Amino acid sequence: MTKFTHKLPKLVPGHAIRVVMFALLLAYFGATATLAQTRGYVTNGNDNTVSVIDPVTHSVIATVPVGLSPTAVAATPDGRFAYVVNNAGNSVSVISAADNTVVATVPVGTFPTGVAITPNGAFAYVTSFLSANISVIDTATNTVVTAIPVTFPFKLALASSGNMGYVTHASFDNTVTVINTATNSVVTNILVSANVVLTPAVTPDGAFVYVTCFSFFTGPTVAVINTATNSVIATVPLPAGSFPSGVAITPDGAFAYVANSGSPGSVSVIDTATNTEVASVGVGSSTGGVAVTPDGAFVYVANGIDNTVSVISTVNNSVIAVVPVGNLPGDIAFGTQNDPIGSLIDQVEALIAGGALTQDQGAGLLDKIRQASAKIDAGQTGAACKQLSSFINQVNAFTGNGTLTPAQGQPLIDAANALKSNSGC
């Protein structure tokens, strides 16, 4: 195995190091399904909760209490955290994917409505509609580090490549504001021929932005913006009588899925090569947020009045499941954890924070993970395996003496065994 030369911090290896290290490790040994865990997060506006969905079984596996009137959610690129905008609470709840608990609450501006996270996961951008600014949250400290003045910002989307973000203004302004996330400044405003400009989504290559719109003269549409020229290059008509709420684009950029709110609602499937609607899928009533699973296999649509989420197969554009969630579901986001060491650290830290482990007990387990990571980094597989075995033995001891319950200890053991298996132990 190729030797890695990264320097590791004293307690635990840095997240970036763990990602690079395991990406190379998995390329060497071959990845297994146990190393990637995808979860969907659905905001329930009237319950003040977030439903956590397993997209394999299309079922709710946890319900997380958050702030008042959660309306928007985004997951960090590494899948470790979900950032939930609490519209009536003027705050953002940060959910840890390790144990589905809120680990931080960040105050933001008045009437926050949207959130997006930078591709490197370093910052979360939150639109505060009535404060007329965008709060920039440092995800390492979960504190607001600056605010960008923008008139009535409603929703936003960030490009996965480059430093551009695209902000809508709902009914107060028929433009899309372009921001530069490197300088946290406004670049320009793009005029859109509509009365209401709602939700943006950027294609994976960053070349286009699809924006849901409504005009009192031409009805519901999607405006397509060319990011090279910052101009609208196409307008896609949507079903008459509907109100386009959310939009999401498949990972390959081939299709845009638009949620058309109504009773019942529908989802328009737009071919991005021709910018035409190629299919329409009937769903529940008062549709809101829409999201595509990271593998592109399914589209999830929140049905606000029905308190459900419709699951659409992208193979044949048909509903294959309906998932009951909380009261007034509004937005959906997916996160995938591909960092097994980071996930294991998260689990141990959650047990420390919850009081199941003391600081000393937790530090001992974290040190074993650190040692295993360092040995893998040095190409010393045997030594890494010994550290992981020592970790498992310590967890078994904690379970045996009652420090941890079997329900708390077994996930740690399973995660460590998965690491051992994929390290060639």
Residue pairs with C-beta under 8 A, 6 or more apart in sequence:
1 25
1 28
1 379
1 381
2 24
2 379
3 377
3 378
3 379
4 20
4 21
4 24
4 376
4 377
4 378
4 379
6 13
6 14
6 17
6 20
6 21
6 377
8 14
8 17
8 370
8 373
8 374
8 377
11 363
11 366
11 367
11 370
12 345
12 366
12 369
12 370
12 373
13 21
13 341
13 370
13 373
13 374
13 377
15 78
15 339
15 342
17 373
17 377
18 339
18 341
18 342
18 373
19 78
19 338
19 339
19 342
21 341
21 373
21 376
21 377
22 35
22 338
22 339
22 340
22 341
23 338
25 376
25 422
25 423
26 35
26 422
29 422
29 423
29 424
30 422
31 422
32 418
32 421
32 422
34 418
35 338
35 340
35 418
35 422
36 336
36 337
36 338
37 79
37 97
37 336
37 337
37 343
38 55
38 56
38 79
38 293
38 294
38 295
38 334
38 335
38 336
38 337
39 52
39 53
39 54
39 55
39 61
39 75
39 79
39 97
39 334
39 335
39 336
40 52
40 53
40 54
40 55
40 291
40 293
40 300
40 332
40 333
40 334
41 50
41 51
41 52
41 53
41 73
41 75
41 82
41 84
41 95
41 332
41 333
41 334
41 335
42 50
42 51
42 52
42 53
42 73
42 289
42 300
42 302
42 309
42 325
42 326
42 329
42 331
42 332
43 50
43 66
43 70
43 71
43 72
43 73
43 84
43 85
43 289
43 329
43 330
43 331
43 332
44 50
44 51
44 70
44 307
44 325
44 326
44 327
44 328
44 329
44 330
45 69
45 70
45 71
45 87
45 304
45 327
45 328
45 329
45 330
46 69
46 326
46 327
46 328
47 326
47 327
47 328
48 65
48 66
48 67
48 68
48 69
48 70
48 86
49 63
49 64
49 65
49 66
49 70
49 326
50 63
50 64
50 66
50 70
50 73
50 82
50 84
50 93
50 95
51 60
51 62
51 63
51 309
51 325
51 326
51 329
52 60
52 61
52 62
52 63
52 64
52 100
53 59
53 60
53 61
53 300
53 309
53 323
53 325
54 61
55 293
55 298
55 300
55 334
58 311
58 320
58 321
58 323
59 323
60 323
60 324
60 325
62 100
63 326
64 95
64 100
64 101
64 102
65 102
66 84
66 86
66 93
66 95
66 102
67 84
67 86
67 88
67 89
67 91
67 92
67 93
67 105
68 86
68 87
68 88
68 89
69 86
69 87
69 88
69 89
70 84
70 85
70 86
70 87
70 93
70 330
70 331
71 85
71 86
71 87
71 112
71 113
71 330
71 331
72 84
72 85
72 87
72 112
72 113
72 114
72 115
72 155
72 289
72 330
72 331
73 82
73 83
73 84
73 85
73 115
73 331
73 332
73 333
74 82
74 83
74 115
74 116
74 117
74 124
74 333
75 81
75 82
75 83
75 97
75 117
75 333
75 334
75 335
76 82
76 83
76 117
76 121
76 139
76 335
77 117
77 119
77 120
77 121
78 121
78 335
78 337
78 338
78 339
78 342
79 97
79 335
79 336
79 337
79 338
79 339
80 96
80 97
80 98
80 335
80 337
80 339
80 342
80 343
80 346
81 94
81 95
81 96
81 97
81 103
81 139
81 335
82 94
82 95
82 97
82 333
82 335
83 92
83 93
83 94
83 95
83 115
83 117
83 124
83 126
83 137
83 139
84 92
84 93
84 94
84 95
84 115
85 92
85 108
85 112
85 113
85 114
85 115
85 126
86 92
86 93
86 112
87 111
87 112
87 113
90 107
90 108
90 109
90 110
90 111
90 112
90 128
91 105
91 106
91 107
91 108
91 112
92 105
92 106
92 108
92 112
92 115
92 124
92 126
92 137
93 102
93 104
93 105
94 102
94 103
94 104
94 105
94 106
94 142
95 101
95 102
95 103
96 102
96 103
96 346
96 350
97 335
97 337
97 343
97 346
98 343
98 346
98 347
98 349
98 350
99 346
99 347
99 350
99 354
101 350
101 354
103 350
103 353
104 142
106 137
106 142
106 143
106 144
107 144
108 126
108 128
108 131
108 135
108 137
108 144
109 126
109 128
109 130
109 131
109 133
109 135
109 147
110 128
110 129
110 130
110 131
111 128
111 129
111 130
111 131
112 126
112 127
112 128
112 129
112 135
113 127
113 128
113 129
113 153
113 154
113 155
114 126
114 127
114 153
114 154
114 155
114 156
115 124
115 125
115 126
115 127
115 156
116 124
116 125
116 156
116 157
116 158
116 165
117 123
117 124
117 125
117 139
117 158
118 124
118 125
118 158
118 181
119 158
119 159
119 160
119 161
121 139
122 138
122 139
122 140
123 136
123 137
123 138
123 139
123 145
123 181
124 136
124 137
124 139
125 134
125 135
125 136
125 137
125 156
125 158
125 165
125 181
126 134
126 135
126 136
126 137
127 134
127 150
127 153
127 154
127 155
127 156
127 167
128 134
128 135
128 147
128 153
129 152
129 153
129 154
129 170
130 152
131 147
132 149
132 150
132 151
132 152
132 153
133 147
133 148
133 149
133 150
133 153
134 147
134 148
134 150
134 153
134 156
134 167
134 179
135 144
135 147
136 144
136 145
136 146
136 147
136 148
136 184
137 143
137 144
137 145
138 144
138 145
146 184
148 179
148 184
148 185
148 186
149 186
150 167
150 177
150 179
150 186
151 169
151 172
151 173
151 177
152 169
152 170
152 172
152 173
153 167
153 168
153 169
153 177
154 167
154 168
154 169
154 170
154 198
155 167
155 168
155 198
155 199
155 200
156 165
156 166
156 167
156 168
156 179
156 200
157 165
157 166
157 200
157 201
157 202
157 209
158 164
158 165
158 166
158 181
158 202
159 165
159 166
159 202
159 206
159 227
160 202
160 204
160 206
161 205
161 206
162 206
163 180
163 181
163 182
163 183
164 178
164 179
164 180
164 181
164 187
164 206
164 227
165 178
165 179
165 180
165 181
166 176
166 177
166 178
166 179
166 200
166 202
166 209
166 211
166 225
167 176
167 177
167 178
167 179
167 200
168 176
168 197
168 198
168 199
168 200
168 211
169 175
169 177
169 197
170 196
170 197
170 198
171 195
171 196
173 197
174 191
174 192
174 193
174 194
174 195
174 196
174 197
175 189
175 190
175 191
175 192
175 197
176 189
176 190
176 192
176 197
176 200
176 209
176 211
176 225
177 186
177 188
177 189
177 190
178 186
178 187
178 188
178 189
178 190
178 230
179 185
179 186
179 187
180 186
180 187
187 230
188 230
190 225
190 230
190 231
190 232
191 232
192 211
192 213
192 223
192 225
192 232
193 215
193 218
193 223
193 232
193 235
194 213
194 214
194 215
194 218
194 221
194 223
195 214
195 215
195 216
196 213
196 214
196 215
197 211
197 212
197 213
197 223
198 211
198 212
198 213
198 214
198 244
198 245
199 211
199 212
199 244
199 245
199 246
199 247
200 209
200 210
200 211
200 247
201 209
201 210
201 211
201 247
201 248
201 249
201 256
202 208
202 209
202 210
202 227
202 249
203 209
203 210
203 249
203 253
203 272
204 249
204 251
204 252
204 253
205 253
206 227
207 226
207 227
207 228
208 224
208 225
208 226
208 227
208 233
208 272
209 224
209 225
209 227
210 222
210 223
210 224
210 225
210 247
210 249
210 256
210 258
210 270
210 272
211 222
211 223
211 224
211 225
211 247
212 220
212 222
212 244
212 245
212 246
212 247
212 258
213 220
213 221
213 222
213 223
213 244
214 220
214 221
214 243
214 244
215 221
218 237
219 237
219 238
219 240
219 241
220 237
220 238
220 239
220 240
220 242
220 243
220 244
220 260
221 235
221 236
221 237
221 238
221 244
222 235
222 236
222 238
222 244
222 247
222 256
222 258
222 268
222 270
223 232
223 234
223 235
224 232
224 233
224 234
224 235
224 236
224 275
225 231
225 232
225 233
226 232
226 233
234 275
236 270
236 275
236 276
236 277
237 277
238 244
238 258
238 260
238 268
238 277
239 260
239 266
239 268
239 280
241 262
242 260
242 261
242 262
242 265
242 266
243 260
243 261
243 262
244 258
244 259
244 260
244 261
244 268
245 259
245 260
245 261
245 287
245 288
245 289
245 290
246 258
246 259
246 287
246 288
246 289
246 290
246 301
246 302
246 331
247 256
247 257
247 258
247 259
247 290
248 256
248 257
248 290
248 291
248 292
248 299
249 255
249 256
249 257
249 272
249 292
250 256
250 257
250 292
250 296
250 314
251 292
251 294
251 295
251 296
252 296
253 272
254 271
254 272
254 273
255 269
255 270
255 271
255 272
255 278
255 314
256 269
256 270
256 272
257 267
257 268
257 269
257 270
257 290
257 292
257 299
257 301
257 312
258 267
258 268
258 270
258 290
259 265
259 267
259 283
259 287
259 288
259 289
259 290
259 301
259 302
260 266
260 267
260 268
260 287
261 286
261 287
261 288
261 304
262 285
262 286
262 287
263 285
263 286
263 305
264 282
264 283
264 284
264 285
265 282
265 283
265 284
265 285
265 286
265 287
265 301
265 303
266 280
266 281
266 282
266 283
266 287
267 280
267 281
267 283
267 287
267 290
267 299
267 301
267 310
267 312
268 277
268 279
268 280
269 277
269 278
269 279
269 280
269 281
269 317
270 276
270 277
270 278
271 277
271 278
279 317
281 312
281 317
281 318
281 319
282 319
283 301
283 303
283 310
283 312
283 319
284 301
284 303
284 305
284 306
284 308
284 310
284 322
285 303
285 304
285 305
285 306
286 303
286 304
286 305
286 306
287 301
287 302
287 303
287 304
287 310
288 301
288 302
288 303
288 304
288 329
288 330
288 331
289 301
289 302
289 329
289 330
289 331
289 332
290 299
290 300
290 301
290 302
290 332
291 299
291 300
291 332
291 333
291 334
292 298
292 299
292 300
292 314
292 334
293 299
293 300
293 334
294 334
294 336
296 314
297 313
297 314
297 315
298 311
298 312
298 313
298 314
298 320
299 311
299 312
299 314
300 309
300 310
300 311
300 312
300 332
300 334
301 309
301 310
301 312
301 332
302 309
302 325
302 329
302 330
302 331
302 332
303 309
303 310
303 329
304 328
304 329
304 330
307 324
307 325
307 326
307 327
307 328
307 329
308 322
308 323
308 324
308 325
308 329
309 322
309 323
309 325
309 329
309 332
310 319
310 321
310 322
311 319
311 320
311 321
311 322
311 323
312 318
312 319
312 320
313 319
313 320
337 343
340 415
340 418
340 419
340 422
341 369
341 373
341 419
343 415
344 369
344 412
344 415
344 416
344 419
345 366
345 369
347 411
347 412
347 415
348 357
348 362
348 365
348 366
348 369
348 412
349 362
349 366
351 357
351 362
351 404
351 408
352 358
352 359
352 361
352 362
356 403
356 404
356 405
356 408
357 365
357 398
357 403
357 404
361 398
361 403
364 394
365 391
365 394
365 395
365 412
368 387
368 388
368 390
368 391
368 394
369 387
369 391
371 387
372 384
372 385
372 387
372 388
372 391
372 419
373 384
375 381
375 383
375 384
375 387
376 384
376 423
381 423
381 424
381 425
384 423
384 425
385 420
385 423
385 424
385 425
388 416
388 419
388 420
388 423
388 425
389 420
389 425
391 412
391 416
392 412
392 413
392 416
392 417
395 404
395 409
395 412
395 413
395 416
396 409
396 413
398 404
398 409
399 405
399 406
399 408
399 409
399 410
